Amino acid sequence: MMKIYVAGLPGSGKTTQTEKLGKYLNLPVAQMGVILRKIAVEDGEKGEMMKQVMSTGQLLSDEEVAQIMGDEVSGEEYKDGFVMEGFPRTEKQVELFNPDFDKVIYLEVSEDALVKRLLGRGRMDDSEEAIKKRMEVQKAGFEQVLGCYRDKLVKIDGEQSVDKVFESIVAHLKDES
């Protein structure tokens, strides 16, 4: 069983690399954003609550996020391992639900490159100021989380091409096995 966490700031390429790695390792992918969007389209109280949270830009509590991810990966499809993205983002989330990752891959990308990538997406909420504010908040949380996984942490240069980043990840995983 292999459990891998792919981490990085917005625009680092973590979603792309998580999906590629899941296919390569033939493991299911657990992406917090996808899971939350799936809940938001459900009928009933839970779905309505999630729609409200997402439409207003509110954040779920660490307890709620940990519960949602814990419920997700306790399913049968995840029993042989998974590649995770978007959780955990805070030290408190690690305390509440620690999947005991075998490897934590952090995609390092400079702030300038991240801003450029995110501005290139053309989203309405992606002004340079908003992007920098989101990065600042997430960076503080990530430093705590990465500290929790120091012994399992692999830092990858995320400024390379998508394929080069993936090759670097795979090479590192092969070196470890």
N, CA, C and O of each residue as an XYZ file, in Angstrom:
708
protein
N       0.842     -1.181      0.000
C       0.000      0.000      0.000
C       0.882      1.237      0.000
O       1.837      1.331      0.771
N       0.557      2.186     -0.870
C       1.324      3.430     -0.936
C       0.376      4.616     -0.824
O      -0.627      4.707     -1.532
N       0.727      5.533      0.099
C      -0.065      6.752      0.292
C       0.857      7.944      0.064
O       1.849      8.133      0.768
N       0.500      8.741     -0.939
C       1.337      9.876     -1.335
C       0.514     11.156     -1.257
O      -0.655     11.192     -1.641
N       1.152     12.199     -0.752
C       0.525     13.526     -0.699
C       1.318     14.443     -1.610
O       2.527     14.601     -1.439
N       0.641     15.051     -2.581
C       1.272     16.028     -3.469
C       0.816     17.409     -3.006
O      -0.374     17.723     -3.015
N       1.788     18.225     -2.601
C       1.490     19.535     -2.026
C       2.155     20.640     -2.829
O       3.153     20.420     -3.516
N       1.590     21.814     -2.731
C       2.164     22.983     -3.381
C       1.177     24.126     -3.305
O      -0.011     23.924     -3.053
N       1.672     25.306     -3.521
C       0.814     26.486     -3.510
C      -0.053     26.523     -4.772
O       0.242     25.814     -5.734
N      -1.110     27.332     -4.786
C      -1.942     27.444     -5.986
C      -1.085     27.798     -7.209
O      -0.276     28.725     -7.169
N      -1.281     27.042     -8.293
C      -0.520     27.290     -9.511
C       0.756     26.482     -9.614
O       1.478     26.598    -10.604
N       1.054     25.660     -8.607
C       2.309     24.895     -8.610
C       2.250     23.671     -9.519
O       3.285     23.087     -9.839
N       1.050     23.280     -9.936
C       0.912     22.107    -10.802
C       0.546     20.848    -10.039
O       0.630     19.748    -10.585
N       0.142     20.993     -8.792
C      -0.128     19.817     -7.968
C      -1.288     18.972     -8.492
O      -1.238     17.744     -8.414
N      -2.327     19.609     -9.023
C      -3.459     18.845     -9.548
C      -3.016     18.001    -10.740
O      -3.339     16.816    -10.818
N      -2.293     18.598    -11.649
C      -1.786     17.878    -12.827
C      -0.910     16.705    -12.401
O      -1.081     15.589    -12.892
N       0.022     16.954    -11.493
C       0.952     15.903    -11.071
C       0.245     14.812    -10.263
O       0.596     13.637    -10.370
N      -0.742     15.193     -9.460
C      -1.507     14.208     -8.689
C      -2.220     13.252     -9.636
O      -2.185     12.037     -9.441
N      -2.865     13.800    -10.659
C      -3.599     12.968    -11.612
C      -2.655     12.067    -12.400
O      -2.949     10.889    -12.604
N      -1.520     12.611    -12.845
C      -0.540     11.810    -13.596
C       0.014     10.684    -12.719
O       0.171      9.552    -13.177
N       0.302     10.999    -11.474
C       0.872     10.016    -10.555
C      -0.134      8.913    -10.232
O       0.227      7.739    -10.155
N      -1.395      9.297    -10.043
C      -2.432      8.300     -9.799
C      -2.535      7.307    -10.945
O      -2.622      6.099    -10.724
N      -2.524      7.822    -12.177
C      -2.575      6.938    -13.351
C      -1.334      6.051    -13.417
O      -1.436      4.844    -13.632
N      -0.170      6.654    -13.231
C       1.099      5.930    -13.325
C       1.180      4.801    -12.295
O       1.620      3.696    -12.616
N       0.762      5.075    -11.073
C       0.847      4.085     -9.990
C      -0.405      3.218     -9.890
O      -0.477      2.310     -9.062
N      -1.394      3.505    -10.743
C      -2.672      2.803    -10.717
C      -3.321      2.889     -9.330
O      -3.805      1.898     -8.783
N      -3.312      4.101     -8.788
C      -3.913      4.364     -7.481
C      -5.022      5.405     -7.633
O      -4.933      6.290     -8.484
N      -6.061      5.299     -6.810
C      -7.097      6.330     -6.853
C      -6.551      7.662     -6.352
O      -5.595      7.713     -5.577
N      -7.175      8.723     -6.808
C      -6.762     10.076     -6.444
C      -7.835     10.681     -5.539
O      -9.025     10.641     -5.851
N      -7.394     11.238     -4.418
C      -8.306     11.919     -3.486
C      -7.962     13.400     -3.502
O      -6.965     13.822     -2.915
N      -8.796     14.189     -4.181
C      -8.556     15.631     -4.303
C      -9.644     16.370     -3.538
O     -10.828     16.261     -3.857
N      -9.232     17.118     -2.532
C     -10.193     17.788     -1.663
C     -11.185     18.640     -2.448
O     -12.384     18.583     -2.175
N     -10.721     19.418     -3.404
C     -11.620     20.269     -4.184
C     -12.673     19.471     -4.927
O     -13.837     19.868     -4.970
N     -12.278     18.350     -5.512
C     -13.212     17.489     -6.246
C     -14.237     16.892     -5.282
O     -15.429     16.837     -5.585
N     -13.763     16.450     -4.124
C     -14.652     15.854     -3.122
C     -15.685     16.879     -2.648
O     -16.868     16.559     -2.527
N     -15.244     18.101     -2.381
C     -16.169     19.148     -1.918
C     -17.193     19.503     -2.992
O     -18.368     19.712     -2.687
N     -16.750     19.573     -4.251
C     -17.687     19.875     -5.345
C     -18.704     18.737     -5.522
O     -19.866     18.977     -5.848
N     -18.251     17.509     -5.305
C     -19.144     16.347     -5.401
C     -20.233     16.429     -4.318
O     -21.402     16.151     -4.583
N     -19.838     16.810     -3.110
C     -20.805     16.961     -2.016
C     -21.797     18.079     -2.339
O     -22.989     17.952     -2.057
N     -21.310     19.167     -2.928
C     -22.154     20.338     -3.211
C     -23.290     20.038     -4.185
O     -24.298     20.744     -4.177
N     -23.158     19.018     -5.015
C     -24.232     18.697     -5.965
C     -25.189     17.634     -5.422
O     -26.160     17.270     -6.085
N     -24.911     17.138     -4.214
C     -25.804     16.157     -3.604
C     -27.096     16.835     -3.152
O     -27.107     18.016     -2.804
N     -28.175     16.070     -3.164
C     -29.441     16.562     -2.612
C     -29.367     16.487     -1.094
O     -28.607     15.695     -0.536
N     -30.144     17.297     -0.449
C     -30.218     17.215      1.007
C     -29.431     18.297      1.718
O     -28.834     19.180      1.102
N     -29.454     18.195      3.041
C     -28.873     19.217      3.907
C     -27.363     19.386      3.694
O     -26.859     20.508      3.634
N     -26.659     18.275      3.581
C     -25.200     18.330      3.410
C     -24.822     19.051      2.112
O     -23.922     19.891      2.098
N     -25.513     18.717      1.037
C     -25.253     19.350     -0.253
C     -25.564     20.838     -0.234
O     -24.805     21.645     -0.771
N     -26.681     21.197      0.386
C     -27.066     22.614      0.484
C     -26.050     23.403      1.296
O     -25.682     24.519      0.930
N     -25.597     22.814      2.407
C     -24.613     23.479      3.260
C     -23.313     23.715      2.480
O     -22.706     24.783      2.573
N     -22.899     22.708      1.716
C     -21.648     22.827      0.963
C     -21.785     23.866     -0.147
O     -20.854     24.634     -0.390
N     -22.935     23.902     -0.823
C     -23.173     24.927     -1.850
C     -23.045     26.320     -1.248
O     -22.416     27.204     -1.831
N     -23.642     26.503     -0.086
C     -23.607     27.793      0.614
C     -22.165     28.174      0.949
O     -21.746     29.305      0.702
N     -21.423     27.247      1.502
C     -20.026     27.501      1.881
C     -19.210     27.888      0.653
O     -18.455     28.860      0.680
N     -19.369     27.124     -0.420
C     -18.562     27.357     -1.618
C     -18.956     28.653     -2.332
O     -18.095     29.355     -2.863
N     -20.235     28.967     -2.348
C     -20.666     30.167     -3.076
C     -20.300     31.457     -2.348
O     -20.194     32.513     -2.971
N     -20.108     31.377     -1.037
C     -19.770     32.581     -0.270
C     -18.280     32.693      0.016
O     -17.825     33.681      0.592
N     -17.520     31.674     -0.390
C     -16.074     31.726     -0.174
C     -15.660     31.455      1.258
O     -14.515     31.706      1.636
N     -16.590     30.942      2.059
C     -16.255     30.590      3.439
C     -15.301     29.404      3.442
O     -15.203     28.663      2.464
N     -14.604     29.241      4.553
C     -13.740     28.081      4.723
C     -14.392     27.121      5.703
O     -15.009     27.543      6.682
N     -14.252     25.844      5.439
C     -14.712     24.843      6.392
C     -13.721     24.788      7.544
O     -12.555     25.148      7.384
N     -14.179     24.343      8.688
C     -13.274     24.203      9.831
C     -12.316     23.042      9.581
O     -12.582     22.172      8.752
N     -11.209     23.038     10.300
C     -10.259     21.925     10.196
C     -10.952     20.605     10.519
O     -10.683     19.584      9.886
N     -11.841     20.631     11.500
C     -12.562     19.418     11.895
C     -13.437     18.906     10.757
O     -13.460     17.707     10.477
N     -14.158     19.815     10.100
C     -15.034     19.410      8.994
C     -14.227     18.839      7.832
O     -14.589     17.811      7.260
N     -13.138     19.511      7.491
C     -12.304     19.066      6.369
C     -11.693     17.699      6.673
O     -11.686     16.814      5.817
N     -11.185     17.531      7.885
C     -10.573     16.251      8.271
C     -11.605     15.129      8.238
O     -11.302     14.019      7.799
N     -12.811     15.408      8.694
C     -13.886     14.408      8.691
C     -14.241     14.003      7.258
O     -14.394     12.818      6.960
N     -14.370     14.990      6.383
C     -14.720     14.716      4.987
C     -13.650     13.856      4.320
O     -13.977     12.867      3.664
N     -12.378     14.219      4.480
C     -11.314     13.440      3.840
C     -11.193     12.059      4.475
O     -10.982     11.070      3.773
N     -11.324     11.986      5.791
C     -11.273     10.687      6.468
C     -12.360      9.754      5.966
O     -12.107      8.576      5.712
N     -13.576     10.283      5.823
C     -14.687      9.481      5.301
C     -14.396      9.018      3.875
O     -14.653      7.867      3.520
N     -13.856      9.928      3.065
C     -13.575      9.610      1.659
C     -12.580      8.458      1.537
O     -12.850      7.482      0.837
N     -11.446      8.557      2.203
C     -10.388      7.550      1.995
C     -10.589      6.283      2.819
O      -9.777      5.361      2.743
N     -11.661      6.229      3.604
C     -11.958      4.981      4.307
C     -12.750      4.040      3.397
O     -13.036      2.901      3.768
N     -13.097      4.522      2.214
C     -13.837      3.706      1.251
C     -12.987      2.587      0.662
O     -11.758      2.651      0.663
N     -13.652      1.584      0.172
C     -13.015      0.376     -0.371
C     -11.994      0.682     -1.470
O     -10.937      0.052     -1.525
N     -12.304      1.648     -2.348
C     -11.402      1.917     -3.474
C     -10.035      2.429     -3.030
O      -9.080      2.390     -3.805
N      -9.931      2.912     -1.784
C      -8.674      3.479     -1.295
C      -7.870      2.511     -0.426
O      -6.814      2.885      0.085
N      -8.345      1.281     -0.249
C      -7.702      0.364      0.694
C      -6.271     -0.008      0.303
O      -5.473     -0.372      1.166
N      -5.941      0.079     -0.972
C      -4.584     -0.265     -1.421
C      -3.688      0.955     -1.579
O      -2.574      0.847     -2.091
N      -4.170      2.115     -1.141
C      -3.369      3.327     -1.229
C      -4.047      4.384     -2.079
O      -5.127      4.168     -2.629
N      -3.381      5.544     -2.177
C      -3.958      6.661     -2.917
C      -2.917      7.750     -3.100
O      -1.859      7.755     -2.471
N      -3.264      8.678     -3.994
C      -2.498      9.910     -4.159
C      -3.455     11.029     -3.750
O      -4.554     11.142     -4.293
N      -3.031     11.855     -2.788
C      -3.907     12.878     -2.225
C      -3.403     14.274     -2.562
O      -2.202     14.519     -2.675
N      -4.362     15.177     -2.719
C      -4.040     16.586     -2.981
C      -5.076     17.463     -2.293
O      -6.261     17.131     -2.270
N      -4.628     18.582     -1.732
C      -5.546     19.533     -1.119
C      -5.830     19.291      0.351
O      -6.608     20.026      0.959
N      -5.222     18.285      0.925
C      -5.369     17.974      2.344
C      -4.160     17.169      2.774
O      -3.736     16.278      2.039
N      -3.600     17.443      3.913
C      -3.910     18.480      4.889
C      -3.246     19.807      4.523
O      -2.220     19.842      3.843
N      -3.853     20.893      4.991
C      -3.304     22.232      4.740
C      -2.887     22.944      6.015
O      -2.266     24.006      5.967
N      -3.231     22.356      7.162
C      -2.832     22.953      8.439
C      -2.334     21.857      9.376
O      -2.643     20.677      9.205
N      -1.563     22.276     10.362
C      -1.061     21.327     11.362
C      -2.228     20.690     12.117
O      -2.183     19.507     12.454
N      -3.257     21.469     12.378
C      -4.447     20.963     13.081
C      -5.113     19.853     12.267
O      -5.571     18.864     12.840
N      -5.174     19.999     10.944
C      -5.752     18.950     10.102
C      -4.930     17.669     10.195
O      -5.491     16.574     10.190
N      -3.615     17.794     10.278
C      -2.747     16.616     10.434
C      -3.073     15.920     11.753
O      -3.158     14.693     11.807
N      -3.255     16.703     12.815
C      -3.583     16.135     14.130
C      -4.927     15.414     14.103
O      -5.081     14.363     14.725
N      -5.896     15.971     13.389
C      -7.247     15.412     13.352
C      -7.342     14.157     12.489
O      -8.040     13.208     12.846
N      -6.647     14.151     11.365
C      -6.656     12.975     10.482
C      -5.327     12.904      9.764
O      -5.064     13.677      8.843
N      -4.493     11.974     10.187
C      -3.174     11.812      9.584
C      -3.154     10.509      8.797
O      -3.115      9.432      9.392
N      -3.179     10.589      7.473
C      -3.175      9.379      6.658
C      -1.863      8.593      6.705
O      -1.747      7.553      6.057
N      -0.877      9.074      7.462
C       0.426      8.414      7.566
C       1.004      8.160      6.169
O       1.209      7.018      5.755
N       1.256      9.250      5.470
C       1.772      9.172      4.108
C       3.123      8.464      4.059
O       3.935      8.569      4.978
N       3.340      7.745      2.970
C       4.652      7.143      2.724
C       5.602      8.187      2.160
O       6.808      8.144      2.400
N       5.039      9.123      1.406
C       5.848     10.156      0.758
C       5.020     11.428      0.638
O       3.830     11.390      0.325
N       5.677     12.553      0.894
C       5.054     13.864      0.710
C       5.888     14.604     -0.323
O       7.066     14.884     -0.096
N       5.278     14.920     -1.451
C       5.972     15.581     -2.553
C       5.539     17.042     -2.570
O       4.356     17.350     -2.720
N       6.504     17.930     -2.416
C       6.202     19.363     -2.416
C       6.761     19.984     -3.684
O       7.963     19.908     -3.942
N       5.892     20.596     -4.474
C       6.299     21.238     -5.722
C       6.700     22.677     -5.425
O       5.855     23.520     -5.125
N       7.986     22.944     -5.511
C       8.514     24.278     -5.225
C       8.475     25.142     -6.481
O       9.033     24.782     -7.517
N       7.813     26.275     -6.369
C       7.716     27.222     -7.479
C       7.831     28.618     -6.873
O       7.228     28.903     -5.838
N       8.604     29.482     -7.517
C       8.785     30.845     -7.000
C       7.462     31.605     -7.032
O       6.568     31.297     -7.820
N       7.360     32.599     -6.163
C       6.136     33.402     -6.105
C       5.860     34.084     -7.444
O       4.714     34.138     -7.890
N       6.903     34.603     -8.084
C       6.723     35.270     -9.381
C       6.128     34.321    -10.419
O       5.211     34.688    -11.154
N       6.657     33.101    -10.470
C       6.158     32.117    -11.436
C       4.715     31.729    -11.120
O       3.900     31.563    -12.028
N       4.400     31.583     -9.828
C       3.029     31.238     -9.436
C       2.050     32.328     -9.850
O       0.992     32.043    -10.411
N       2.410     33.578     -9.570
C       1.537     34.703     -9.922
C       1.317     34.725    -11.434
O       0.191     34.904    -11.899
N       2.383     34.544    -12.189
C       2.285     34.554    -13.657
C       1.357     33.430    -14.148
O       0.505     33.652    -15.007
N       1.533     32.225    -13.593
C       0.686     31.097    -13.988
C      -0.777     31.371    -13.658
O      -1.663     31.146    -14.482
N      -1.019     31.858    -12.444
C      -2.398     32.080    -12.011
C      -3.071     33.212    -12.772
O      -4.254     33.117    -13.098
N      -2.339     34.273    -13.059
C      -2.908     35.360    -13.860
C      -3.248     34.858    -15.261
O      -4.203     35.331    -15.878
N      -2.475     33.910    -15.757
C      -2.694     33.336    -17.078
C      -3.960     32.500    -17.177
O      -4.442     32.230    -18.277
N      -4.508     32.083    -16.019
C      -5.741     31.285    -16.032
C      -6.947     32.123    -16.427
O      -7.938     31.602    -16.938
N      -6.853     33.440    -16.182
C      -7.937     34.341    -16.555
C      -9.182     34.250    -15.700
O     -10.267     34.598    -16.166
N      -9.060     33.793    -14.459
C     -10.227     33.733    -13.575
C     -10.525     35.114    -13.013
O      -9.617     35.915    -12.793
N     -11.801     35.386    -12.782
C     -12.217     36.692    -12.263
C     -11.589     37.011    -10.910
O     -11.229     38.159    -10.648
N     -11.457     36.001    -10.050
C     -10.949     36.252     -8.696
C      -9.426     36.177     -8.622
O      -8.863     36.171     -7.527
N      -8.757     36.120     -9.763
C      -7.297     35.999     -9.794
C      -6.610     37.326    -10.096
O      -5.876     37.424    -11.079
N      -6.831     38.344     -9.277
C      -6.036     39.570     -9.408
C      -4.700     39.295     -8.729
O      -4.601     38.410     -7.879
N      -3.681     40.049     -9.102
C      -2.358     39.830     -8.510
C      -2.408     39.973     -6.989
O      -1.785     39.194     -6.267
N      -3.138     40.955     -6.516
C      -3.248     41.185     -5.068
C      -3.937     40.007     -4.366
O      -3.476     39.547     -3.321
N      -5.039     39.524     -4.944
C      -5.776     38.399     -4.355
C      -4.922     37.139     -4.355
O      -4.931     36.376     -3.389
N      -4.190     36.925     -5.434
C      -3.319     35.755     -5.541
C      -2.257     35.790     -4.446
O      -2.037     34.794     -3.757
N      -1.606     36.928     -4.289
C      -0.543     37.045     -3.280
C      -1.091     36.841     -1.867
O      -0.428     36.245     -1.019
N      -2.289     37.333     -1.624
C      -2.912     37.165     -0.305
C      -3.193     35.684     -0.037
O      -2.905     35.185      1.051
N      -3.757     34.979     -1.031
C      -4.035     33.542     -0.870
C      -2.749     32.769     -0.639
O      -2.703     31.863      0.193
N      -1.694     33.129     -1.380
C      -0.414     32.435     -1.227
C       0.158     32.622      0.167
O       0.678     31.682      0.768
N       0.057     33.837      0.673
C       0.588     34.145      2.003
C      -0.084     33.280      3.067
O       0.583     32.710      3.931
N      -1.399     33.192      2.994
C      -2.161     32.396      3.955
C      -1.779     30.922      3.839
O      -1.528     30.261      4.846
N      -1.735     30.415      2.620
C      -1.443     28.997      2.428
C       0.001     28.650      2.745
O       0.282     27.563      3.248
N       0.913     29.560      2.456
C       2.333     29.299      2.703
C       2.584     29.027      4.186
O       3.331     28.110      4.529
N       1.976     29.806      5.051
C       2.148     29.629      6.494
C       1.655     28.246      6.926
O       2.323     27.555      7.694
N       0.495     27.855      6.431
C      -0.047     26.537      6.760
C       0.818     25.415      6.234
O       1.052     24.429      6.934
N       1.299     25.553      4.999
C       2.131     24.512      4.399
C       3.432     24.304      5.155
O       3.888     23.171      5.309
N       4.028     25.382      5.624
C       5.282     25.237      6.364
C       5.074     24.365      7.591
O       5.930     23.544      7.920
N       3.946     24.534      8.272
C       3.633     23.693      9.431
C       3.416     22.240      9.009
O       3.954     21.319      9.625
N       2.633     22.047      7.968
C       2.326     20.691      7.502
C       3.594     19.978      7.051
O       3.828     18.827      7.422
N       4.412     20.658      6.253
C       5.645     20.035      5.770
C       6.558     19.682      6.938
O       7.272     18.681      6.888
N       6.538     20.491      7.976
C       7.317     20.189      9.175
C       6.873     18.891      9.829
O       7.696     18.170     10.394
N       5.587     18.584      9.761
C       5.058     17.339     10.332
C       5.553     16.109      9.569
O       5.594     15.008     10.119
N       5.924     16.298      8.311
C       6.330     15.178      7.452
C       7.789     15.281      7.012
O       8.166     14.743      5.970
N       8.600     15.965      7.796
C      10.009     16.205      7.434
C      10.729     14.954      6.932
O      11.457     15.007      5.941
N      10.523     13.834      7.616
C      11.231     12.599      7.265
C      10.706     11.929      5.997
O      11.335     11.003      5.486
N       9.572     12.380      5.488
C       8.979     11.774      4.288
C       8.909     12.759      3.129
O       8.348     12.457      2.076
N       9.484     13.936      3.334
C       9.345     15.047      2.394
C      10.339     14.981      1.238
O      11.533     14.746      1.428
N       9.811     15.197      0.035
C      10.624     15.297     -1.172
C      10.264     16.628     -1.820
O       9.097     16.874     -2.125
N      11.248     17.479     -2.030
C      10.993     18.759     -2.698
C      11.397     18.631     -4.162
O      12.500     18.188     -4.483
N      10.486     19.025     -5.039
C      10.684     18.920     -6.487
C      10.612     20.320     -7.087
O       9.761     21.124     -6.706
N      11.505     20.602     -8.022
C      11.488     21.885     -8.737
C      10.268     21.910     -9.653
O      10.261     21.272    -10.706
N       9.247     22.644     -9.249
C       8.003     22.706    -10.005
C       8.017     23.694    -11.152
O       7.002     23.883    -11.822
N       9.171     24.335    -11.391
C       9.249     25.305    -12.492
C       9.690     24.654    -13.800
O       9.765     25.320    -14.832
N       9.979     23.362    -13.758
C      10.324     22.630    -14.979
C       9.034     22.384    -15.779
O       7.941     22.720    -15.324
N       9.172     21.806    -16.950
C       7.985     21.447    -17.735
C       7.184     20.389    -16.967
O       7.717     19.725    -16.078
N       5.913     20.238    -17.313
C       5.043     19.253    -16.666
C       5.685     17.871    -16.710
O       5.710     17.159    -15.705
N       6.207     17.491    -17.885
C       6.812     16.165    -18.028
C       8.079     16.016    -17.196
O       8.310     14.960    -16.608
N       8.895     17.052    -17.140
C      10.134     17.000    -16.343
C       9.816     16.895    -14.849
O      10.479     16.158    -14.119
N       8.809     17.627    -14.404
C       8.398     17.542    -12.996
C       7.974     16.106    -12.696
O       8.383     15.530    -11.688
N       7.151     15.531    -13.578
C       6.675     14.164    -13.376
C       7.843     13.175    -13.365
O       7.897     12.283    -12.518
N       8.769     13.334    -14.300
C       9.947     12.452    -14.337
C      10.741     12.550    -13.039
O      11.232     11.539    -12.537
N      10.872     13.748    -12.494
C      11.594     13.945    -11.231
C      10.893     13.222    -10.081
O      11.542     12.604     -9.238
N       9.574     13.307    -10.057
C       8.803     12.630     -9.003
C       8.988     11.122     -9.110
O       9.298     10.457     -8.122
N       8.799     10.590    -10.306
C       8.911      9.143    -10.515
C      10.322      8.658    -10.187
O      10.489      7.619     -9.550
N      11.330      9.404    -10.619
C      12.718      9.016    -10.333
C      12.942      8.946     -8.827
O      13.600      8.029     -8.335
N      12.406      9.892     -8.112
C      12.582      9.891     -6.663
C      11.856      8.717     -6.012
O      12.378      8.099     -5.084
N      10.666      8.413     -6.493
C       9.923      7.277     -5.944
C      10.648      5.968     -6.226
O      10.665      5.075     -5.379
N      11.245      5.847     -7.406
C      11.995      4.631     -7.746
C      13.242      4.497     -6.883
O      13.595      3.394     -6.463
N      13.914      5.622     -6.617
C      15.103      5.603     -5.763
C      14.772      5.109     -4.364
O      15.603      4.485     -3.704
N      13.569      5.388     -3.922
C      13.160      5.050     -2.554
C      12.695      3.607     -2.428
O      12.661      3.060     -1.326
N      12.337      2.987     -3.548
C      11.775      1.629     -3.439
C      12.811      0.553     -3.586
O      12.484     -0.632     -3.517
